[in-house]
């Protein structure tokens, strides 16, 4: 940094779910990763009681190694939780005793970091309020210099919502919703009632909602509503009044889809109310979103279509993992850095060609190095083969975006069921299309560009019958647009597939199987290829073909 200083700030999300680390150097995001990608335990949950979450020790160590920085060279460690704001527990203790516990927590967090990062000066640890970290992950990572911001999740310290404005210099908080009112916890409780995992399967409820009708919406409008002060109220709801609870693996009925549709619709309505309140007070054209609720791409799309803001940008890692990046960005700005937008989502681990070939040799797999891996993969896809696609650095956030993906032919309707079988998922869940940015508008109706799969788009009628594998039951698709300037290899693969099939779209879903984190390392990719019925593995420039794959399953 000419004539200035170079700040090195490590962000940490720890103790709770989705532990993660992110590194900001001289205002640039240089590395970010979730602990689950290293430990292979989804969401960082150890197979012991609920309270046992991993600490992001491996993720933090890797971020520093990637940048060639030692712990003692860090200017700050930004910890995405403020114990001073933590609510008092329900246990019967005095205010003085609870204040002592807060102080103890504040002391122990630096000690944990010191043990995980030997040489770190504990005095450089800074606590950042949970929702402030979320907000920074949206505003400072976005392409906007000034914007409004909404953070919606289950809980963070004492609250569940923050609304404000960031002018590029500081965050102005305009509204905060205190617990127990929480749209995120409301949605979580429904998720559990429908037989899914409470704090990680909300996207399944969103998918199920498309199969139902909002039959219970009027009653929910009385229980869940926005308030004139810019917040909301969520009265407790007895879900069993509308649909009986489901256990694990039990089949859903119409009543369950209707309940999911009703809650999804009400969530969207309240978010719209909040957005109009915020727009009236800020006058901003742009809105940035973060928090776990911001991963609800159906709600995001309705906000884009019907809301008051011209543009909506969503942090790709909107869940709690994203607070690691937000905390780092927030503290870097406090220390005087000019924090720049995220350069993309390929912020995780990557391997050299020599390292990838070494893994293939150790696995004793027959492989080839075609002249162009994009052309070779497209040929397999055109023959209706499923390709495990492992390229470059891994993605930051829960979406596979062309670095750790399973790819398939979108023109075969049966490929939806086929991919869900490969991954061990419920059959009501959709898969997504990737498409070249310049071709997206003729096929899909929705916000463009859409590089992070955070919105749903209507599929135009002329195209819906041509790409049935990626069209959800409601006629939408959660698309990823591919800009050839940013993703030249993926763009070449899409172009090669279109030359063979006439379709500029490829099915893209995450490279993993049920209950496992997304593939991150070459070893993960080889294990997944060995255990799942995938036809080919594109590992960097190398191609491994399944011996049993003959191709031509009715392919064009």
Phi, psi and omega per residue, in radians:
X1 nan 1.955 -3.010
X2 -1.043 2.165 3.070
X3 1.164 0.164 -3.095
X4 -2.238 -2.415 -3.080
X5 -2.417 2.774 -3.120
X6 -2.025 1.893 -3.127
X7 -1.545 2.432 3.102
X8 -2.079 1.931 -3.049
X9 -2.163 2.149 3.074
X10 -1.746 2.204 3.084
X11 -1.725 2.516 -3.067
X12 -2.350 2.279 2.847
X13 -1.984 2.108 -3.033
X14 -2.515 2.999 3.087
X15 1.340 -0.748 3.141
X16 -1.746 -2.902 -3.059
X17 -1.248 2.830 3.136
X18 0.973 0.922 3.089
X19 -1.054 2.481 -3.040
X20 -2.773 2.892 3.071
X21 -2.426 2.626 3.109
X22 -2.585 2.562 -3.075
X23 -2.155 2.229 3.078
X24 -2.042 2.137 -3.120
X25 -2.145 2.141 3.138
X26 0.946 0.633 3.098
X27 1.465 -0.070 -3.127
X28 -1.806 2.398 3.030
X29 -1.384 2.034 -3.059
X30 -1.903 -0.361 -3.131
X31 -2.821 2.550 3.082
X32 -2.785 2.375 -3.103
X33 -2.791 2.597 3.043
X34 -1.612 2.582 -3.129
X35 -1.086 -0.550 -3.111
X36 -1.030 -0.496 -3.124
X37 -1.218 -0.385 3.110
X38 -1.655 -0.803 -3.051
X39 -1.407 -0.383 -3.080
X40 1.180 0.443 3.025
X41 -1.955 2.015 -2.997
X42 -1.078 2.337 -3.122
X43 1.104 0.169 3.110
X44 1.283 0.404 -3.104
X45 -1.669 2.091 3.095
X46 -1.320 2.672 -3.099
X47 -1.360 0.884 3.070
X48 -2.401 -2.976 -3.040
X49 -0.879 2.721 -2.992
X50 -0.889 -0.604 -3.032
X51 -1.284 -0.174 -3.064
X52 -1.545 1.616 3.079
X53 -1.856 2.633 -3.134
X54 -1.245 2.745 2.959
X55 -1.721 2.507 -3.025
X56 -1.390 0.929 -3.081
X57 -1.174 -0.810 -3.120
X58 -1.222 -0.682 3.125
X59 -1.111 -0.744 -3.136
X60 -1.155 -0.779 3.138
X61 -1.080 -0.694 3.136
X62 -1.158 -0.736 3.132
X63 -0.980 -0.768 3.141
X64 -1.191 -0.730 3.124
X65 -1.085 -0.708 3.140
X66 -1.035 -0.627 -3.109
X67 -1.655 -0.079 -3.110
X68 1.190 0.671 -3.097
X69 -2.029 2.398 3.055
X70 -1.585 2.667 -3.135
X71 -0.956 -0.657 -3.109
X72 -1.243 -0.206 3.124
X73 -1.577 -0.065 3.121
X74 -1.244 2.422 3.053
X75 -1.455 -0.469 3.119
X76 -2.837 2.657 2.918
X77 -2.055 2.091 -3.088
X78 -1.695 2.001 -3.060
X79 -1.768 2.066 -2.978
X80 -1.410 1.030 3.048
X81 -2.979 2.407 3.138
X82 -2.006 1.816 -3.123
X83 -1.065 -0.391 3.103
X84 -1.198 -0.319 3.125
X85 -1.780 -0.006 -3.056
X86 -1.137 2.448 3.122
X87 -1.278 2.661 3.069
X88 -1.184 2.463 3.126
X89 -1.226 2.904 -3.140
X90 -1.292 -0.278 -3.130
X91 -1.076 2.687 -3.062
X92 -1.443 1.426 3.072
X93 -2.207 2.785 -3.105
X94 -1.370 2.850 3.109
X95 -1.062 -0.652 3.122
X96 -1.144 -0.703 3.115
X97 -1.128 -0.707 -3.137
X98 -1.190 -0.642 3.086
X99 -1.088 -0.629 3.083
X100 -1.134 -0.664 3.116
X101 -1.165 -0.672 3.100
X102 -1.081 -0.762 3.133
X103 -1.095 -0.719 3.121
X104 -1.077 -0.755 3.119
X105 -1.069 -0.773 -3.120
X106 -1.076 -0.527 3.123
X107 -1.402 -0.641 -3.055
X108 -1.296 -0.559 3.141
X109 -1.028 -0.837 3.062
X110 -1.075 -0.565 3.120
X111 -1.156 -0.712 3.066
X112 -1.046 -0.796 -3.114
X113 -1.140 -0.608 3.134
X114 -1.173 -0.658 3.114
X115 -1.260 -0.616 3.130
X116 -1.341 -0.505 -3.106
X117 -2.197 1.374 -3.081
X118 -0.976 2.311 -3.130
X119 1.751 -0.185 3.131
X120 -1.200 2.389 3.030
X121 -1.411 1.985 -3.113
X122 -1.000 -0.419 3.137
X123 -1.196 -0.179 -3.128
X124 -1.656 0.073 3.098
X125 -1.423 2.265 3.116
X126 -2.155 2.288 3.102
X127 -1.530 2.372 3.119
X128 -2.153 2.227 3.135
X129 -0.961 2.466 -3.023
X130 -0.918 -0.872 -3.086
X131 -1.329 -0.447 3.016
X132 -1.162 -0.692 3.088
X133 -1.124 -0.780 3.066
X134 -1.002 -0.808 -3.092
X135 -1.077 -0.757 3.130
X136 -1.120 -0.611 3.119
X137 -1.127 -0.389 3.121
X138 -1.619 -0.919 -3.023
X139 -1.251 -0.824 -3.049
X140 -1.349 -0.446 3.098
X141 -1.469 -0.293 -3.078
X142 -1.342 2.909 3.110
X143 -1.412 0.087 -3.052
X144 -1.660 2.431 3.034
X145 -1.362 -0.529 3.117
X146 -2.492 2.394 -3.101
X147 -2.874 2.825 2.945
X148 -1.442 2.783 -3.118
X149 -2.492 2.458 3.022
X150 -2.237 2.299 3.066
X151 -2.077 2.091 -3.134
X152 -2.266 2.180 3.083
X153 -2.707 -2.839 3.126
X154 -1.316 -1.047 3.131
X155 -2.813 2.748 3.012
X156 -2.727 1.957 -2.963
X157 0.914 -1.917 -3.047
X158 -1.785 -0.035 -2.962
X159 -2.288 3.028 -3.127
X160 -2.297 0.043 -3.062
X161 -2.774 2.468 3.022
X162 -2.396 2.378 3.031
X163 -2.255 2.442 -3.125
X164 -2.980 -2.833 -3.121
X165 -2.467 2.391 3.071
X166 -2.112 2.116 -3.099
X167 -1.658 0.194 -3.105
X168 1.699 -0.366 3.122
X169 -1.835 -0.627 -3.122
X170 -2.781 2.826 3.089
X171 -1.655 2.227 3.018
X172 -1.833 2.003 -3.131
X173 -1.490 2.190 -3.085
X174 -1.893 -0.422 3.130
X175 -2.715 2.498 3.069
X176 -2.404 2.357 3.074
X177 -1.806 2.108 -3.139
X178 -1.414 2.642 2.993
X179 -1.163 2.709 0.250
X180 -1.519 0.004 -3.104
X181 -1.263 2.174 -3.059
X182 -2.770 2.102 3.058
X183 -1.206 -0.625 3.124
X184 -1.156 -0.775 3.118
X185 -1.195 -0.582 3.063
X186 -1.059 -0.817 -3.133
X187 -1.175 -0.637 3.088
X188 -1.061 -0.770 -3.107
X189 -1.127 -0.646 3.048
X190 -1.137 -0.701 3.122
X191 -0.997 -0.781 3.120
X192 -1.159 -0.708 -3.140
X193 -1.065 -0.576 -3.123
X194 -1.505 0.130 3.011
X195 1.592 0.223 -3.140
X196 -1.834 3.016 3.097
X197 -1.228 2.263 -2.937
X198 -1.033 -0.825 -2.966
X199 -1.894 0.355 3.121
X200 -2.601 -0.119 -3.062
X201 -1.943 0.355 -3.103
X202 -1.052 -0.530 3.136
X203 -1.120 -0.416 3.079
X204 -1.224 -0.641 3.081
X205 -1.134 -0.720 3.113
X206 -1.045 -0.727 3.121
X207 -1.182 -0.727 -3.131
X208 -1.121 -0.577 -3.102
X209 -1.017 -0.505 -3.123
X210 -1.176 -0.293 -3.125
X211 -1.604 -0.082 -3.081
X212 -2.061 -3.071 3.061
X213 -2.194 2.600 -3.053
X214 -1.315 1.142 -3.026
X215 -1.204 -0.399 -3.046
X216 -1.929 0.333 -2.997
X217 -1.102 -0.748 -3.073
X218 -1.065 -0.714 3.113
X219 -1.165 -0.683 -3.132
X220 -1.195 -0.491 3.106
X221 -1.123 -0.451 3.101
X222 -1.392 -0.481 -3.086
X223 -1.586 -0.509 -3.045
X224 -2.199 1.988 -3.044
X225 -2.684 2.646 3.042
X226 -1.322 2.701 3.135
X227 -1.988 2.778 -3.113
X228 -1.099 -0.323 -3.090
X229 -1.499 0.082 3.132
X230 1.627 0.145 3.091
X231 -2.009 -2.617 -3.106
X232 -2.775 2.907 3.051
X233 -2.155 2.429 3.080
X234 -2.266 1.680 3.099
X235 -1.269 2.587 3.105
X236 -1.008 2.420 -3.130
X237 -2.123 2.290 3.061
X238 -1.525 1.668 -3.069
X239 -1.068 -0.486 -3.089
X240 -1.158 -0.254 3.034
X241 -1.144 -0.469 -3.033
X242 -1.848 -0.557 -3.117
X243 -2.763 2.393 -3.128
X244 -1.152 2.624 3.134
X245 -1.161 2.624 3.126
X246 -1.936 2.461 3.030
X247 -1.607 3.040 -3.132
X248 -1.044 2.245 3.087
X249 1.411 -0.082 -3.128
X250 -1.357 2.452 -3.083
X251 -1.252 2.502 3.133
X252 -1.506 2.728 3.131
X253 -2.084 3.133 -3.135
X254 -1.020 -0.666 -3.116
X255 -1.100 -0.595 3.142
X256 -1.255 -0.709 3.084
X257 -1.140 -0.667 3.115
X258 -1.136 -0.692 3.113
X259 -1.162 -0.768 3.094
X260 -1.047 -0.752 3.133
X261 -1.111 -0.671 -3.126
X262 -1.157 -0.789 -3.121
X263 -1.217 -0.698 3.102
X264 -1.059 -0.797 3.134
X265 -1.085 -0.740 -3.121
X266 -1.187 -0.653 3.066
X267 -1.012 -0.814 -3.139
X268 -1.050 -0.745 -3.116
X269 -1.103 -0.765 -3.123
X270 -1.177 -0.693 3.093
X271 -1.064 -0.696 3.074
X272 -1.086 -0.755 3.099
X273 -1.031 -0.770 3.138
X274 -1.112 -0.696 -3.123
X275 -1.149 -0.713 3.123
X276 -1.140 -0.686 3.098
X277 -1.072 -0.785 -3.095
X278 -1.186 -0.707 -3.139
X279 -1.125 -0.678 3.131
X280 -1.069 -0.578 -3.080
X281 -1.588 -0.308 -3.111
X282 -1.925 -0.553 -3.061
X283 1.182 0.193 -3.117
X284 -1.255 2.586 3.060
X285 -1.493 -0.445 -3.019
X286 -1.968 2.517 3.103
X287 -2.226 2.334 3.044
X288 -1.977 2.480 -3.081
X289 -2.162 2.566 2.985
X290 -2.717 3.086 -3.025
X291 1.704 2.715 -3.052
X292 -0.992 -0.582 -3.139
X293 -1.149 -0.431 -3.140
X294 -1.228 -0.146 3.021
X295 -1.448 -0.020 3.080
X296 -1.407 1.606 -3.001
X297 -1.190 -0.420 3.083
X298 -1.180 -0.791 3.097
X299 -1.132 -0.700 3.118
X300 -1.034 -0.700 -3.098
X301 -1.211 -0.680 3.091
X302 -1.160 -0.637 3.088
X303 -1.110 -0.700 3.108
X304 -1.158 -0.711 -3.082
X305 -1.316 -0.738 -2.959
X306 -1.969 -0.120 -3.084
X307 -1.425 3.040 -3.041
X308 -1.501 -0.152 -3.070
X309 -1.585 2.527 3.141
X310 -1.239 -0.651 -3.115
X311 -2.374 2.552 3.115
X312 -2.240 2.241 3.102
X313 -2.125 2.337 -3.082
X314 -2.076 2.297 3.081
X315 -1.081 2.168 -3.108
X316 -1.013 -0.582 3.057
X317 -1.838 1.181 -3.042
X318 -1.287 -0.362 3.107
X319 -1.200 -2.995 -3.033
X320 -1.108 -0.439 3.070
X321 -0.984 -0.636 -3.104
X322 -1.124 -0.322 3.124
X323 -1.188 -0.399 3.070
X324 -1.086 -0.804 3.102
X325 -1.186 -0.758 -3.135
X326 -1.087 -0.719 3.122
X327 -1.102 -0.731 3.127
X328 -1.115 -0.759 3.130
X329 -1.126 -0.739 -3.129
X330 -1.057 -0.834 -3.113
X331 -1.220 -0.671 3.103
X332 -1.014 -0.728 3.110
X333 -1.159 -0.713 3.103
X334 -1.032 -0.570 -3.113
X335 -1.463 -0.013 3.032
X336 1.871 -0.012 3.118
X337 -1.296 2.607 2.944
X338 -1.545 1.814 -3.043
X339 -1.428 2.233 -3.090
X340 -1.773 2.746 -3.117
X341 -1.035 2.786 3.055
X342 -0.993 2.377 3.117
X343 -1.358 -0.212 -3.073
X344 2.692 -2.951 -3.121
X345 -1.842 -0.095 3.141
X346 -1.413 1.285 -3.030
X347 -1.979 0.033 -3.092
X348 -1.700 -2.756 -3.030
X349 -1.264 2.592 3.040
X350 -2.438 2.870 -3.091
X351 -2.332 2.624 3.087
X352 -1.321 2.857 3.085
X353 -1.047 -0.675 3.137
X354 -1.108 -0.701 3.124
X355 -1.164 -0.728 3.136
X356 -1.110 -0.760 3.140
X357 -1.139 -0.599 3.084
X358 -1.068 -0.702 3.095
X359 -1.123 -0.704 3.129
X360 -1.143 -0.676 3.129
X361 -1.175 -0.731 3.136
X362 -1.138 -0.591 3.119
X363 -1.339 -0.174 3.133
X364 0.978 0.735 3.093
X365 -1.735 2.401 3.011
X366 -1.200 2.319 -3.119
X367 -2.545 2.907 3.100
X368 -2.353 2.831 3.024
X369 -2.099 1.608 -3.114
X370 -1.193 2.831 3.114
X371 -0.997 -0.588 3.127
X372 -2.552 1.967 -3.100
X373 -1.091 -0.512 3.125
X374 -1.136 -0.772 3.115
X375 -1.150 -0.731 -3.111
X376 -1.132 -0.750 3.121
X377 -1.151 -0.708 3.123
X378 -1.076 -0.626 3.118
X379 -1.130 -0.730 3.103
X380 -1.130 -0.756 3.137
X381 -1.092 -0.719 -3.139
X382 -1.123 -0.441 3.076
X383 -1.559 0.244 3.117
X384 1.205 0.538 3.018
X385 -1.574 2.664 3.048
X386 -1.682 2.258 -3.062
X387 -2.000 2.217 2.942
X388 -1.474 2.095 -2.965
X389 -1.974 1.946 -3.071
X390 -2.155 1.829 -3.023
X391 -2.493 2.339 3.016
X392 1.137 -2.701 -3.134
X393 -1.431 2.576 -3.088
X394 -1.255 2.788 -3.061
X395 -1.374 2.630 3.014
X396 -1.708 2.083 -3.095
X397 1.964 3.058 -3.014
X398 -1.461 -0.061 -3.073
X399 -1.737 2.407 2.965
X400 -1.432 2.155 -2.993
X401 -2.249 0.737 3.051
X402 1.624 0.249 3.065
X403 -2.081 -0.625 3.087
X404 -2.362 1.309 -2.948
X405 -2.183 2.719 2.864
X406 -1.825 2.196 -3.063
X407 -1.997 2.592 3.133
X408 -2.722 2.989 -3.138
X409 -1.340 2.176 -3.110
X410 -1.406 -0.239 -3.075
X411 -1.460 -0.067 3.113
X412 -1.806 1.836 -3.091
X413 -0.975 -0.590 -3.115
X414 -1.178 -0.230 -3.116
X415 -1.218 -0.383 3.031
X416 -1.090 -0.938 3.119
X417 -1.088 -0.676 -3.127
X418 -1.075 -0.807 -3.138
X419 -1.197 -0.697 3.092
X420 -1.112 -0.597 3.056
X421 -1.170 -0.769 3.120
X422 -1.019 -0.737 -3.075
X423 -1.526 -0.166 -3.125
X424 1.255 0.646 -3.077
X425 -1.850 2.883 3.046
X426 -1.128 2.500 -3.049
X427 -1.299 -0.229 3.114
X428 -1.408 -0.062 -3.081
X429 -1.541 2.369 -3.103
X430 -1.464 2.888 2.933
X431 -2.010 2.875 -2.935
X432 -1.944 2.711 3.048
X433 -1.760 2.510 2.900
X434 -1.898 2.523 -3.022
X435 -2.617 2.539 3.058
X436 -1.060 2.427 -3.080
X437 -0.964 -0.740 -3.072
X438 -1.257 -0.234 3.112
X439 -1.770 -0.163 -2.969
X440 -1.109 -0.707 -3.010
X441 -1.140 -0.555 -3.125
X442 -1.319 -0.263 -3.072
X443 -1.902 -0.624 -3.013
X444 -2.203 2.585 3.108
X445 -2.011 1.959 -3.124
X446 2.942 -3.015 -3.089
X447 -1.171 2.295 3.132
X448 -2.310 2.509 -0.100
X449 -1.200 2.842 3.121
X450 -2.402 1.260 -2.987
X451 -1.376 -0.202 -2.978
X452 -2.038 0.214 3.116
X453 0.978 0.836 -3.092
X454 -2.056 0.193 3.061
X455 -2.410 2.723 2.970
X456 -1.791 2.511 -3.123
X457 -2.115 2.503 3.023
X458 -1.284 2.365 3.107
X459 -1.544 2.184 -3.104
X460 -1.132 2.489 -2.962
X461 -0.967 -0.702 -3.099
X462 -1.115 -0.411 -3.076
X463 -1.739 -0.415 -3.037
X464 -0.986 -0.690 -3.122
X465 -1.333 -0.285 3.141
X466 -1.520 -0.430 -3.110
X467 -2.247 0.969 -2.991
X468 -1.120 -0.420 -3.090
X469 -1.134 -0.433 -3.061
X470 -1.888 0.107 -3.140
X471 -1.699 2.051 -3.134
X472 -1.255 2.941 -3.069
X473 -1.049 -0.424 3.137
X474 -1.619 0.149 3.089
X475 1.451 0.255 -3.125
X476 -1.994 2.993 3.052
X477 -2.580 2.500 3.101
X478 -1.640 1.626 -2.916
X479 -1.559 2.748 2.918
X480 -2.079 2.097 3.039
X481 -1.549 2.473 -3.080
X482 -2.009 2.064 3.086
X483 -1.635 2.065 -3.078
X484 -1.048 -0.437 3.116
X485 -1.230 -0.505 -3.118
X486 -1.728 -0.551 -3.107
X487 -2.271 1.199 -3.058
X488 -1.105 -0.627 -3.122
X489 -1.180 -0.812 3.109
X490 -1.092 -0.688 3.128
X491 -1.093 -0.709 3.112
X492 -1.133 -0.691 3.104
X493 -1.091 -0.742 3.119
X494 -1.124 -0.734 3.117
X495 -1.122 -0.703 3.132
X496 -1.164 -0.640 3.110
X497 -1.170 -0.712 3.138
X498 -1.139 -0.663 3.120
X499 -1.080 -0.547 -3.114
X500 -1.490 -0.515 -2.980
X501 -2.133 -0.304 -3.036
X502 1.447 0.054 -3.112
X503 -1.939 2.150 -3.129
X504 -1.538 0.374 -3.047
X505 -2.240 2.486 3.040
X506 -2.274 2.479 3.054
X507 -1.194 2.339 3.116
X508 -2.328 2.065 3.017
X509 -2.366 2.902 -2.999
X510 -1.210 2.544 -3.133
X511 -1.485 1.507 3.087
X512 -2.927 3.032 3.018
X513 -2.106 2.933 -2.990
X514 -0.957 2.334 3.079
X515 1.441 -0.035 -3.120
X516 -1.977 2.542 3.041
X517 -1.127 2.851 3.080
X518 -1.031 2.502 3.073
X519 -0.947 2.410 -3.133
X520 -2.194 -0.790 -3.047
X521 -1.842 2.904 3.050
X522 -1.009 -0.650 3.106
X523 -1.079 -0.765 3.099
X524 -1.030 -0.746 -3.103
X525 -1.127 -0.736 -3.140
X526 -1.189 -0.656 3.094
X527 -1.140 -0.730 3.135
X528 -1.150 -0.747 3.123
X529 -1.105 -0.627 -3.126
X530 -1.279 -0.444 -3.034
X531 -1.838 -0.284 -3.086
X532 -1.962 2.580 -3.130
X533 -1.325 1.211 3.126
X534 -1.826 2.468 -2.993
X535 -1.471 -0.478 -3.124
X536 -2.701 2.667 3.076
X537 -2.131 2.092 3.051
X538 -1.744 1.690 -3.065
X539 -1.828 1.690 -3.002
X540 1.057 -2.325 -3.124
X541 -1.449 0.057 -3.034
X542 -1.810 2.574 3.141
X543 -2.157 2.229 3.039
X544 -1.966 2.201 -3.136
X545 -1.829 2.422 3.006
X546 -1.193 2.251 -3.065
X547 -1.037 -0.538 -3.070
X548 -1.450 -0.130 -3.071
X549 -1.385 2.091 3.106
X550 -1.826 -0.310 -3.123
X551 1.306 -3.107 3.043
X552 1.221 0.541 3.098
X553 -1.322 1.200 -3.121
X554 1.274 0.346 -3.074
X555 -1.224 2.756 3.130
X556 -1.197 nan nan
